């Protein structure tokens, strides 16, 4: 059995369109997805950024999230194979219930859910084997901690291509294929 941690925003569902629309409406700033090649949004100050993220994590915005194609099916297959699924998100603790409700609504199996601002530390505490996340910072920290990082390709993380200890894929179907042999080895070594 492998222990798999999954981020939510820009990992289980396309988050950028919602974030971009909130920022445009609140601050009149355009944040085209294809131009987000660095990690961080420098067009907003810290207060503005936090306010926009908080709005994207309102109960109604969480409930409206549409999972990426094959994300739920992939995670369900992993869970059915006996892998332990930890969902971890850079969200405030008060988003736990709406986040859990959303996961249940979309049929996403999970064994544990954690909403906090330091997911890699939590992954280390839980002996996670694989972290699926979009953040290059989290993926690098996971690699340093001995956790395999995996991600759906985005403009801000595609520079990680070819870096050892991180698996990049264009979509969830490819991610499932690329992680299949790794998860099989982990499952075999656990027997």
Wavefront OBJ file of the C-alpha trace (Angstrom):
o trace
v 0.000 0.000 0.000
v 1.240 3.451 -0.898
v 0.334 6.532 1.052
v -0.736 9.214 -1.434
v -1.355 12.885 -0.638
v -3.423 15.019 -3.001
v -3.631 18.780 -3.237
v -6.954 20.226 -4.436
v -6.651 23.590 -6.226
v -5.018 23.222 -9.667
v -4.530 19.527 -8.883
v -7.993 17.989 -8.518
v -9.775 20.827 -10.308
v -8.887 23.801 -12.511
v -8.595 26.621 -10.003
v -6.953 29.379 -12.022
v -10.087 30.550 -13.869
v -11.903 31.153 -10.579
v -8.906 32.881 -9.004
v -8.371 35.030 -12.104
v -12.029 36.119 -12.206
v -12.025 37.069 -8.504
v -8.824 39.104 -8.940
v -10.183 40.840 -12.068
v -13.462 41.703 -10.364
v -11.914 42.864 -7.071
v -8.774 44.626 -8.324
v -9.071 45.029 -12.097
v -5.928 42.958 -12.608
v -5.727 40.395 -15.406
v -3.822 37.178 -14.661
v -3.785 35.116 -17.880
v -3.121 31.446 -17.101
v -0.483 31.024 -19.827
v 1.554 33.915 -18.421
v 1.843 32.501 -14.888
v 5.322 31.090 -15.358
v 6.559 31.881 -11.866
v 5.236 30.790 -8.506
v 3.577 33.748 -6.888
v 1.363 36.602 -7.942
v 3.410 39.792 -7.883
v 0.645 42.024 -9.286
v -1.136 41.982 -5.893
v 0.060 42.885 -2.435
v -0.113 40.229 0.284
v -3.403 41.515 1.717
v -5.082 41.551 -1.718
v -3.783 38.086 -2.553
v -5.048 36.611 0.715
v -8.461 38.257 0.279
v -8.807 36.878 -3.249
v -7.803 33.366 -2.181
v -10.196 33.538 0.776
v -13.032 34.430 -1.617
v -12.186 31.509 -3.906
v -12.529 29.261 -0.846
v -16.037 30.430 0.067
v -18.513 27.613 0.677
v -20.271 28.246 -2.642
v -17.050 28.441 -4.665
v -15.785 25.215 -3.116
v -19.086 23.474 -3.881
v -18.981 24.643 -7.515
v -15.574 23.088 -8.285
v -15.512 20.698 -11.243
v -12.873 17.982 -11.006
v -10.433 17.494 -13.851
v -11.345 14.658 -16.217
v -10.202 11.269 -14.829
v -9.130 12.722 -11.461
v -11.906 11.050 -9.470
v -11.660 7.813 -11.442
v -7.886 7.689 -10.947
v -8.045 8.298 -7.219
v -10.913 5.819 -6.869
v -8.822 3.172 -8.665
v -5.861 3.867 -6.375
v -8.095 3.620 -3.325
v -9.662 0.382 -4.611
v -6.127 -1.021 -5.034
v -5.603 -0.426 -1.317
v -3.661 2.829 -1.367
v -4.251 5.274 1.490
v -5.484 8.676 0.282
v -4.725 11.867 2.213
v -6.257 15.045 0.770
v -4.324 18.126 1.809
v -5.042 21.692 0.821
v -3.610 25.125 1.446
v -6.938 26.259 2.850
v -8.031 27.750 6.156
v -9.235 25.257 8.752
v -12.780 26.635 8.556
v -13.026 25.303 4.988
v -12.755 21.686 6.218
v -16.498 20.899 6.192
v -17.295 22.429 2.770
v -14.161 20.782 1.355
v -15.148 17.372 2.768
v -18.686 17.879 1.444
v -17.303 18.672 -2.024
v -15.099 15.573 -2.034
v -18.078 13.418 -1.062
v -20.320 15.112 -3.671
v -17.883 14.384 -6.514
v -17.336 10.805 -5.298
v -13.677 11.276 -4.375
v -12.555 8.622 -1.901
v -10.237 9.759 0.869
v -9.025 8.410 4.169
v -7.911 11.720 5.653
v -8.404 15.427 4.947
v -6.169 18.214 6.203
v -6.640 21.932 5.551
v -3.556 23.884 6.630
v -0.705 26.003 5.357
v 2.129 23.480 5.702
v 1.142 20.350 3.852
v 4.663 18.958 3.366
v 5.319 18.842 7.118
v 2.002 17.005 7.520
v 2.971 14.613 4.708
v 6.227 13.801 6.496
v 4.313 13.181 9.745
v 2.016 10.762 7.886
v 4.866 8.949 6.038
v 3.424 9.900 2.661
v 5.070 8.184 -0.332
v 3.690 10.377 -3.152
v 2.507 14.001 -3.081
v 0.399 15.142 -6.048
v 0.509 18.949 -5.982
v 0.884 21.840 -8.436
v 3.199 24.001 -6.318
v 6.865 23.800 -7.338
v 7.775 24.830 -3.785
v 5.817 21.938 -2.272
v 7.132 19.502 -4.874
v 10.740 20.519 -4.186
v 10.221 20.317 -0.417
v 8.634 16.882 -0.842
v 11.588 15.686 -2.915
v 14.032 16.869 -0.244
v 11.952 14.996 2.373
v 12.157 11.773 0.320
v 8.578 11.981 -0.989
v 7.967 11.463 -4.702
v 6.308 14.545 -6.187
v 3.807 14.327 -9.020
v 1.885 17.046 -10.810
v -0.375 18.044 -13.623
v 1.635 20.370 -15.858
v 0.963 24.098 -15.466
v 2.985 27.099 -16.701
v 4.334 27.659 -13.172
v 5.635 24.105 -12.677
v 6.621 22.833 -16.121
v 10.260 23.816 -15.471
v 10.406 20.768 -13.166
v 10.327 18.470 -16.230
v 13.212 16.055 -16.120
v 13.978 16.755 -12.489
v 14.490 13.534 -10.578
v 11.903 12.785 -7.936
v 9.057 14.628 -9.690
v 6.620 13.148 -12.209
v 4.917 15.581 -14.609
v 1.894 14.694 -16.722
v -0.385 16.628 -19.049
v -3.568 15.259 -17.467
v -4.864 12.761 -14.929
v -4.956 9.888 -17.405
v -1.230 10.309 -18.121
v -0.488 10.825 -14.425
v -2.171 7.502 -13.630
v -0.081 5.760 -16.296
v 3.185 7.341 -15.151
v 2.583 6.617 -11.461
v 1.272 3.079 -12.037
v 4.659 1.322 -11.909
v 5.749 3.369 -8.881
v 2.592 2.516 -6.943
v 2.885 -1.150 -7.923
v 6.457 -1.258 -6.549
v 5.373 0.436 -3.327
v 2.490 -1.988 -2.949
v 4.760 -4.970 -3.601
v 7.363 -3.794 -1.097
v 4.645 -3.391 1.570
v 3.721 -7.100 1.313
l 1 2 3 4 5 6 7 8 9 10 11 12 13 14 15 16 17 18 19 20 21 22 23 24 25 26 27 28 29 30 31 32 33 34 35 36 37 38 39 40 41 42 43 44 45 46 47 48 49 50 51 52 53 54 55 56 57 58 59 60 61 62 63 64 65 66 67 68 69 70 71 72 73 74 75 76 77 78 79 80 81 82 83 84 85 86 87 88 89 90 91 92 93 94 95 96 97 98 99 100 101 102 103 104 105 106 107 108 109 110 111 112 113 114 115 116 117 118 119 120 121 122 123 124 125 126 127 128 129 130 131 132 133 134 135 136 137 138 139 140 141 142 143 144 145 146 147 148 149 150 151 152 153 154 155 156 157 158 159 160 161 162 163 164 165 166 167 168 169 170 171 172 173 174 175 176 177 178 179 180 181 182 183 184 185 186 187 188 189 190 191
